[in-house]
Amino acid sequence: MAAVSAGLRNYAIVTAAYWGFTLTDGALRMLVLFTFFKLGYSPFTLALLFLLYEAAGIGANVIGGWLATRYGITRMLTVGLSTQIAGFLLLSAMSPGWEAAFLVTWVVAAQGICGVAKDLTKTASKSAIKVTEKEARSAGEGSDGRLFRWVAWFTGSKNAMKGAGFFLGGVLLEAFGFRLALWLMAAALGLVLIGVVLSLPAMMGKAKASGTARELFGKSRGVNLLAAARIGLFGARDVWFVVGLPVFLYASGWTFPMVGAFLAVWTVGYGIVQASAPALVKRSPDGLSAEVPAARLWSFGLMLVPIVIAVILAFQPPRADLVLVVGLCVFGFAFAVNSSVHSYLILAYAGSEKAAEDVGFYYAANAAGRFAGTLLSGLLYQTGGILGCLAGSAVMLAACWLVTLALPIAREAPSAEPAP
């Protein structure tokens, strides 16, 4: 029972720390988006501001997973939190009076630092679930049942906090302005950082890391395919969510607080559905034979949603903004279940000793999808409006669904395990 208590305690601490991080990260997106939209920047330029933020995560996840395996998850969690604080302070130093090219470069660089921070923290936190669940395994419950619930709760509650962060960003911008809001968020993260250092075992999750690039990238078939599906899934969300949706709603007469509040409510609801996913997905004793078909089914259903929304909008209804809002709610429900099932499957496929490396590789693919979606969100909205964004989303989801058809149902021996 001591092992169970330790596992639950560490799981709770990691979850709380990631809540604090995600709250400020969601607020940051709204601060940057609304500040630069008010300065008159085009949708494509707004997308460029977030590109390095997303691109940085591709390398940060892979390297972060390797470092977390070698030096321990707690150390990488503290590095991620510290890096986010540095990014906030750097971003707060910018001045709207600077020459446009220099200003954009400064913000993109600061956003890149925050992107590294986010993905280092995410990889460390998600890897901690596998480690803490293993510590609690002596409870006598099937480990896959607990693992799915822990992953779903962590992912869902994290996204609920991100939604609250969207709203917080709008409130902070109105109440304190851009610079002071960033300082307040940096101070709050400093308290979270102190709590992590004082509460978690320093060597949690430490194992023998991969010694070669071939070993690091030599993942199992399940991990590789799931990573490919993740690119399509998250690209399909961000291709209309990052720039297209907020700008479309604002152009339809919504105010900044209204847009921020809607995104907040949507993301909180999305997180609640994620946390509830274990009740919506049939479970199997082996942890894969029912869950993989569920991933295929939900991916197919999700693919249909942007197609239906685009068809309705093509007829130019009188309140296109409300059509988009209702459609996004349906999209969010199906997307949340998909995301939760994927988050479970990566830990089911991952090797227990080097889970951080497998998770890092998977979230590098996640970052690649967000990067593509972010770039296309500005480009497609500027050239084809919201219909262009929806078409891009449907294409990406079709690719995601096709990849899930090849996901293995039989459990594989993890390729990252050291040779005997």
Backbone torsions as a table, in degrees:
resi	resn	phi	psi	omega
1	MET	NA	-26.2	177.8
2	ALA	-63.6	-39.4	179.2
3	ALA	-65.5	-39.1	178.5
4	VAL	-62.4	-46.5	-179.0
5	SER	-62.8	-41.5	179.2
6	ALA	-64.0	-42.2	179.4
7	GLY	-63.2	-45.7	179.2
8	LEU	-63.4	-41.7	179.8
9	ARG	-61.4	-49.6	-178.5
10	ASN	-65.2	-38.3	176.9
11	TYR	-60.4	-43.7	-179.4
12	ALA	-65.4	-40.2	-179.1
13	ILE	-66.6	-45.8	179.3
14	VAL	-62.1	-42.9	179.6
15	THR	-61.5	-44.9	-179.6
16	ALA	-64.0	-40.4	179.2
17	ALA	-63.7	-41.1	-179.4
18	TYR	-71.8	-28.6	172.9
19	TRP	-58.9	-49.7	-179.4
20	GLY	-60.3	-42.6	178.8
21	PHE	-63.4	-46.9	-176.0
22	THR	-67.0	-34.0	177.9
23	LEU	-59.0	-47.6	-179.4
24	THR	-73.2	-31.4	180.0
25	ASP	-68.1	-40.5	176.0
26	GLY	-65.0	-40.3	178.0
27	ALA	-62.7	-38.5	-179.6
28	LEU	-59.1	-43.0	-178.4
29	ARG	-60.2	-43.7	179.5
30	MET	-68.7	-37.9	178.7
31	LEU	-59.7	-47.0	-177.9
32	VAL	-70.4	-47.1	-176.8
33	LEU	-60.1	-50.5	-176.1
34	PHE	-71.6	-37.7	-179.9
35	THR	-61.4	-45.6	-176.1
36	PHE	-82.1	-23.7	172.8
37	PHE	-67.4	-40.3	177.8
38	LYS	-66.2	-26.8	177.5
39	LEU	-78.4	-4.5	173.2
40	GLY	96.1	16.1	-179.0
41	TYR	-77.1	147.0	-177.0
42	SER	-73.4	161.7	177.3
43	PRO	-56.1	-38.7	-179.8
44	PHE	-67.7	-38.3	177.4
45	THR	-66.5	-38.7	176.2
46	LEU	-58.9	-40.5	177.5
47	ALA	-64.4	-38.4	179.8
48	LEU	-61.8	-32.7	179.6
49	LEU	-60.8	-27.0	-177.4
50	PHE	-100.7	-3.0	-173.0
51	LEU	-65.3	-48.0	-179.5
52	LEU	-66.7	-32.4	174.8
53	TYR	-55.9	-44.0	-179.4
54	GLU	-79.1	-41.8	-177.4
55	ALA	-64.6	-36.0	-178.7
56	ALA	-61.0	-29.2	-178.4
57	GLY	-68.6	-22.3	-178.4
58	ILE	-63.2	-51.5	178.2
59	GLY	-75.4	-36.5	-176.3
60	ALA	-62.4	-36.0	-179.8
61	ASN	-68.3	-46.1	-179.1
62	VAL	-64.3	-50.7	-178.9
63	ILE	-66.4	-40.0	179.6
64	GLY	-62.8	-38.6	177.0
65	GLY	-63.8	-41.3	178.2
66	TRP	-65.8	-43.6	179.9
67	LEU	-66.4	-37.7	179.0
68	ALA	-64.8	-35.7	176.7
69	THR	-68.2	-41.3	-175.7
70	ARG	-77.8	-39.9	-172.9
71	TYR	-111.5	-4.6	178.9
72	GLY	103.5	144.6	-177.4
73	ILE	-66.0	-37.9	-177.7
74	THR	-60.8	-42.8	-179.9
75	ARG	-62.6	-40.8	-179.7
76	MET	-71.1	-31.0	175.9
77	LEU	-65.0	-41.7	178.5
78	THR	-68.3	-36.5	176.7
79	VAL	-63.7	-42.7	179.3
80	GLY	-62.1	-44.8	179.6
81	LEU	-64.4	-42.5	179.9
82	SER	-64.2	-39.5	179.9
83	THR	-66.0	-37.4	177.9
84	GLN	-63.9	-42.2	178.1
85	ILE	-60.0	-43.8	178.7
86	ALA	-62.0	-40.6	178.7
87	GLY	-63.7	-41.6	177.8
88	PHE	-60.0	-46.0	-177.7
89	LEU	-65.8	-39.7	177.9
90	LEU	-64.7	-42.7	-179.7
91	LEU	-65.5	-34.4	-179.1
92	SER	-68.7	-17.6	-178.1
93	ALA	-81.1	-9.7	-176.9
94	MET	-73.5	154.3	179.3
95	SER	-126.0	132.1	178.2
96	PRO	-60.7	-18.1	-179.0
97	GLY	-79.5	-7.5	179.6
98	TRP	-66.0	159.3	174.3
99	GLU	-59.8	141.1	-168.2
100	ALA	-55.9	-46.4	-177.0
101	ALA	-63.5	-42.1	179.7
102	PHE	-67.5	-39.7	179.8
103	LEU	-62.2	-46.8	179.9
104	VAL	-63.1	-42.4	179.3
105	THR	-61.3	-42.5	179.7
106	TRP	-62.0	-46.5	-178.0
107	VAL	-67.6	-40.7	178.2
108	VAL	-61.3	-41.9	179.4
109	ALA	-64.3	-45.3	178.7
110	ALA	-63.8	-39.3	177.1
111	GLN	-64.3	-35.8	177.4
112	GLY	-61.8	-41.6	177.2
113	ILE	-61.9	-42.9	178.7
114	CYS	-66.3	-32.9	176.7
115	GLY	-65.8	-41.4	175.4
116	VAL	-60.6	-45.2	-179.4
117	ALA	-59.4	-45.2	-177.3
118	LYS	-60.9	-44.5	-174.5
119	ASP	-79.9	-29.3	171.0
120	LEU	-62.5	-43.8	-179.1
121	THR	-68.0	-41.4	-179.5
122	LYS	-64.8	-46.5	-179.2
123	THR	-61.5	-44.8	179.2
124	ALA	-62.9	-43.5	-176.6
125	SER	-68.2	-46.6	179.7
126	LYS	-65.3	-37.1	177.9
127	SER	-64.6	-34.1	-179.6
128	ALA	-61.7	-29.1	179.6
129	ILE	-62.6	-45.5	179.4
130	LYS	-61.0	-41.4	-178.2
131	VAL	-69.2	-47.0	-177.6
132	THR	-69.8	-32.5	176.2
133	GLU	-65.5	-37.4	177.7
134	LYS	-64.7	-37.4	178.5
135	GLU	-64.9	-32.1	-176.8
136	ALA	-91.6	4.7	-171.6
137	ARG	-65.1	-21.1	-178.2
138	SER	-70.4	0.1	179.9
139	ALA	-66.8	-15.6	177.9
140	GLY	94.0	-2.8	179.5
141	GLU	-90.7	148.5	175.9
142	GLY	-55.0	127.2	-172.8
143	SER	-63.5	-36.7	-178.5
144	ASP	-66.5	-34.2	177.6
145	GLY	-64.2	-44.3	178.5
146	ARG	-68.3	-41.7	-177.6
147	LEU	-59.4	-45.1	-179.9
148	PHE	-61.9	-43.9	-178.7
149	ARG	-65.0	-42.7	-179.3
150	TRP	-65.8	-43.0	178.1
151	VAL	-62.8	-45.6	-178.0
152	ALA	-62.8	-44.4	-179.8
153	TRP	-65.7	-44.4	179.7
154	PHE	-60.3	-49.8	-176.7
155	THR	-66.8	-43.8	-179.1
156	GLY	-66.0	-46.0	-179.5
157	SER	-67.0	-34.4	176.9
158	LYS	-61.4	-44.2	-179.3
159	ASN	-71.6	-30.0	173.2
160	ALA	-63.5	-40.0	177.0
161	MET	-67.0	-35.2	177.5
162	LYS	-63.8	-41.1	176.6
163	GLY	-61.4	-43.2	176.2
164	ALA	-61.5	-33.0	177.8
165	GLY	-65.0	-37.3	176.5
166	PHE	-58.6	-46.4	179.1
167	PHE	-66.0	-42.2	179.6
168	LEU	-59.5	-40.5	179.9
169	GLY	-60.4	-43.9	177.9
170	GLY	-63.7	-41.1	179.9
171	VAL	-66.1	-46.5	-179.3
172	LEU	-62.3	-38.5	179.8
173	LEU	-64.7	-41.4	179.4
174	GLU	-70.7	-39.8	-172.5
175	ALA	-83.6	-37.9	-171.4
176	PHE	-121.8	-14.0	-175.3
177	GLY	85.9	169.8	-172.2
178	PHE	-62.3	-51.9	-172.6
179	ARG	-68.4	-49.7	-177.5
180	LEU	-64.4	-35.5	177.4
181	ALA	-60.0	-42.2	178.9
182	LEU	-66.2	-39.3	177.9
183	TRP	-63.6	-41.9	178.8
184	LEU	-63.7	-40.2	179.5
185	MET	-68.6	-36.9	177.1
186	ALA	-63.2	-41.0	179.0
187	ALA	-64.4	-41.2	179.0
188	ALA	-63.4	-41.4	178.3
189	LEU	-67.1	-30.2	176.1
190	GLY	-60.9	-39.1	176.9
191	LEU	-66.4	-39.6	177.1
192	VAL	-62.1	-43.0	180.0
193	LEU	-60.0	-43.8	178.4
194	ILE	-61.4	-42.1	179.1
195	GLY	-62.3	-40.3	179.0
196	VAL	-64.2	-46.9	-178.3
197	VAL	-60.6	-38.7	-175.8
198	LEU	-83.4	-16.7	-169.2
199	SER	-110.1	-31.9	-173.3
200	LEU	-97.3	147.7	174.3
201	PRO	-60.3	132.4	-174.2
202	ALA	-62.2	-33.1	-174.1
203	MET	-102.3	16.9	-177.7
204	MET	-57.8	127.1	177.0
205	GLY	82.1	3.3	-178.8
206	LYS	-70.8	133.9	178.9
207	ALA	-152.0	-179.2	177.6
208	LYS	-76.6	115.4	-177.3
209	ALA	-78.5	161.6	177.1
210	SER	-60.4	140.1	-176.7
211	GLY	-94.3	-16.2	-178.6
212	THR	-134.4	159.8	177.7
213	ALA	-62.7	-36.9	-179.9
214	ARG	-62.7	-40.6	178.5
215	GLU	-68.8	-39.6	-178.2
216	LEU	-64.5	-41.2	-176.3
217	PHE	-96.4	0.1	180.0
218	GLY	-84.8	71.9	-175.9
219	LYS	-85.6	165.8	177.3
220	SER	-70.6	163.5	-179.6
221	ARG	-60.2	-39.5	179.8
222	GLY	-62.5	-44.9	179.4
223	VAL	-63.5	-44.0	-179.0
224	ASN	-62.5	-46.3	-178.6
225	LEU	-68.0	-40.4	179.8
226	LEU	-65.2	-36.5	176.6
227	ALA	-62.4	-42.5	178.8
228	ALA	-63.4	-41.7	178.3
229	ALA	-64.4	-35.3	-179.3
230	ARG	-64.3	-34.9	177.8
231	ILE	-58.5	-48.4	179.7
232	GLY	-66.4	-39.3	-176.3
233	LEU	-63.8	-51.1	-175.8
234	PHE	-80.5	-26.0	171.0
235	GLY	-63.3	-38.3	-179.3
236	ALA	-66.2	-30.6	176.8
237	ARG	-76.0	-50.5	-172.1
238	ASP	-74.0	-18.3	-179.0
239	VAL	-64.8	-20.8	174.4
240	TRP	-123.9	-12.8	-174.6
241	PHE	-86.4	-35.2	-171.0
242	VAL	-72.5	-52.9	-176.8
243	VAL	-116.4	-48.8	-173.0
244	GLY	-55.7	-51.7	-176.5
245	LEU	-64.0	-54.0	-179.1
246	PRO	-59.3	-42.5	-178.4
247	VAL	-68.1	-39.1	178.8
248	PHE	-62.7	-45.0	-179.6
249	LEU	-65.1	-40.9	178.8
250	TYR	-64.2	-42.2	178.6
251	ALA	-66.4	-20.2	179.0
252	SER	-87.5	4.7	176.6
253	GLY	106.8	1.3	178.2
254	TRP	-75.9	148.7	173.7
255	THR	-88.0	166.4	178.4
256	PHE	-58.8	-47.0	177.3
257	PRO	-60.2	-36.1	178.6
258	MET	-64.7	-43.8	178.6
259	VAL	-64.0	-46.4	179.6
260	GLY	-61.3	-40.7	-179.9
261	ALA	-65.7	-41.7	179.3
262	PHE	-64.0	-46.0	178.8
263	LEU	-61.4	-35.6	178.4
264	ALA	-65.5	-49.0	-179.7
265	VAL	-62.5	-42.5	179.2
266	TRP	-60.1	-46.2	-176.6
267	THR	-70.2	-35.8	175.9
268	VAL	-64.0	-45.9	177.8
269	GLY	-61.9	-40.1	176.8
270	TYR	-59.8	-41.5	178.2
271	GLY	-66.5	-37.7	178.1
272	ILE	-63.3	-42.4	178.2
273	VAL	-64.0	-41.2	178.2
274	GLN	-58.9	-45.6	-179.5
275	ALA	-64.5	-25.8	-179.0
276	SER	-91.1	-1.8	-174.2
277	ALA	-54.6	-38.9	179.3
278	PRO	-56.8	-26.8	178.7
279	ALA	-82.2	-14.9	-177.6
280	LEU	-100.3	-12.6	-176.2
281	VAL	-115.6	128.9	178.1
282	LYS	-63.8	136.3	-178.4
283	ARG	-100.4	154.8	178.6
284	SER	-128.4	152.5	-179.8
285	PRO	-59.4	-34.5	-178.3
286	ASP	-87.8	-5.2	175.8
287	GLY	81.2	1.4	-177.5
288	LEU	-134.5	-36.2	-169.4
289	SER	-65.1	-24.6	174.3
290	ALA	-101.4	-30.6	-174.7
291	GLU	-73.6	-37.7	178.8
292	VAL	-66.3	-47.5	174.5
293	PRO	-58.7	-33.4	177.1
294	ALA	-63.8	-40.3	177.5
295	ALA	-61.1	-39.7	179.4
296	ARG	-66.3	-45.0	-177.5
297	LEU	-64.5	-47.1	-178.0
298	TRP	-68.4	-32.2	176.7
299	SER	-65.1	-41.6	179.7
300	PHE	-64.9	-45.1	179.1
301	GLY	-61.8	-40.7	179.7
302	LEU	-63.7	-37.2	-179.6
303	MET	-58.7	-32.7	-176.9
304	LEU	-73.5	-24.2	-172.5
305	VAL	-64.4	-53.5	179.7
306	PRO	-63.8	-27.0	176.9
307	ILE	-65.1	-46.6	179.9
308	VAL	-64.2	-42.6	179.7
309	ILE	-61.4	-44.1	-178.9
310	ALA	-62.7	-40.3	179.4
311	VAL	-62.5	-44.2	179.8
312	ILE	-64.3	-44.3	-179.1
313	LEU	-66.5	-28.3	179.4
314	ALA	-62.9	-23.4	178.2
315	PHE	-87.0	5.3	175.5
316	GLN	53.1	63.8	177.0
317	PRO	-65.4	155.9	-176.3
318	PRO	-62.2	-31.3	178.3
319	ARG	-120.6	74.6	-179.3
320	ALA	-61.9	-30.6	-179.7
321	ASP	-64.4	-38.4	179.7
322	LEU	-71.7	-35.6	174.9
323	VAL	-59.9	-43.4	-179.7
324	LEU	-66.2	-39.5	-179.8
325	VAL	-64.4	-47.3	179.0
326	VAL	-63.6	-43.7	179.0
327	GLY	-62.1	-38.2	179.6
328	LEU	-67.2	-32.2	177.3
329	CYS	-65.8	-42.4	176.0
330	VAL	-64.3	-45.2	177.6
331	PHE	-57.4	-44.4	-177.6
332	GLY	-62.0	-38.5	179.8
333	PHE	-62.6	-51.9	-178.3
334	ALA	-67.6	-36.7	179.4
335	PHE	-65.4	-39.4	-178.8
336	ALA	-62.7	-42.6	178.6
337	VAL	-65.9	-43.9	177.1
338	ASN	-56.2	-50.1	-176.9
339	SER	-61.9	-41.0	-179.5
340	SER	-66.1	-42.2	177.8
341	VAL	-63.4	-42.9	177.2
342	HIS	-61.1	-43.8	-179.0
343	SER	-62.8	-34.1	174.8
344	TYR	-70.9	-45.4	-174.8
345	LEU	-62.8	-35.2	-179.7
346	ILE	-64.7	-36.3	177.8
347	LEU	-76.8	-28.4	175.5
348	ALA	-69.1	-37.6	178.4
349	TYR	-79.2	-26.7	-172.2
350	ALA	-69.4	149.1	172.8
351	GLY	-73.8	139.8	-174.7
352	SER	-68.3	-34.2	-176.8
353	GLU	-76.2	-33.4	-178.8
354	LYS	-122.4	41.6	-178.8
355	ALA	-59.3	-36.3	-178.1
356	ALA	-61.3	-38.6	179.2
357	GLU	-66.8	-44.2	178.9
358	ASP	-64.5	-42.4	179.5
359	VAL	-66.1	-40.1	177.9
360	GLY	-61.3	-42.4	178.0
361	PHE	-62.1	-43.5	-179.3
362	TYR	-63.3	-44.3	-179.1
363	TYR	-77.6	-16.6	168.6
364	ALA	-65.1	-40.8	174.7
365	ALA	-64.3	-38.5	176.4
366	ASN	-58.3	-44.6	179.2
367	ALA	-66.4	-36.0	177.3
368	ALA	-63.2	-39.7	176.9
369	GLY	-65.0	-42.4	178.1
370	ARG	-64.8	-38.7	178.6
371	PHE	-60.5	-50.0	179.8
372	ALA	-62.4	-42.7	-179.8
373	GLY	-64.8	-40.4	179.8
374	THR	-64.1	-47.0	179.3
375	LEU	-60.5	-47.4	-178.3
376	LEU	-69.7	-26.5	-180.0
377	SER	-61.4	-46.6	178.2
378	GLY	-72.1	-42.0	-177.0
379	LEU	-66.6	-48.5	-177.8
380	LEU	-69.3	-35.9	178.9
381	TYR	-67.9	-38.6	-179.2
382	GLN	-69.2	-31.4	-177.1
383	THR	-98.1	-31.9	-175.0
384	GLY	-129.8	6.2	-180.0
385	GLY	68.5	-163.0	-176.5
386	ILE	-66.9	-27.9	177.3
387	LEU	-65.6	-36.0	176.7
388	GLY	-64.4	-40.1	177.8
389	CYS	-64.1	-41.7	-179.7
390	LEU	-66.2	-38.5	177.8
391	ALA	-64.1	-42.1	176.8
392	GLY	-61.7	-38.8	178.8
393	SER	-63.3	-43.4	-179.4
394	ALA	-63.2	-40.5	179.6
395	VAL	-64.2	-43.6	-179.8
396	MET	-65.4	-38.5	179.4
397	LEU	-69.8	-32.6	175.2
398	ALA	-62.8	-41.0	177.4
399	ALA	-64.5	-41.3	178.1
400	CYS	-59.8	-46.5	-178.5
401	TRP	-63.2	-42.9	-179.7
402	LEU	-62.2	-37.7	179.1
403	VAL	-68.9	-38.7	-178.8
404	THR	-64.5	-23.3	177.6
405	LEU	-62.9	-23.0	-178.6
406	ALA	-97.3	-0.1	-179.2
407	LEU	-61.7	134.4	179.7
408	PRO	-72.5	142.7	177.3
409	ILE	-95.6	-30.9	177.0
410	ALA	-78.3	138.1	-179.7
411	ARG	-71.3	134.9	-178.0
412	GLU	-103.8	156.6	171.3
413	ALA	-73.9	126.6	-176.0
414	PRO	-61.7	132.2	-178.5
415	SER	-74.0	-16.9	-177.6
416	ALA	-82.0	-4.0	-180.0
417	GLU	-68.4	141.9	178.5
418	PRO	-63.5	144.8	-179.8
419	ALA	-67.5	143.6	-178.5
420	PRO	-72.5	NA	NA
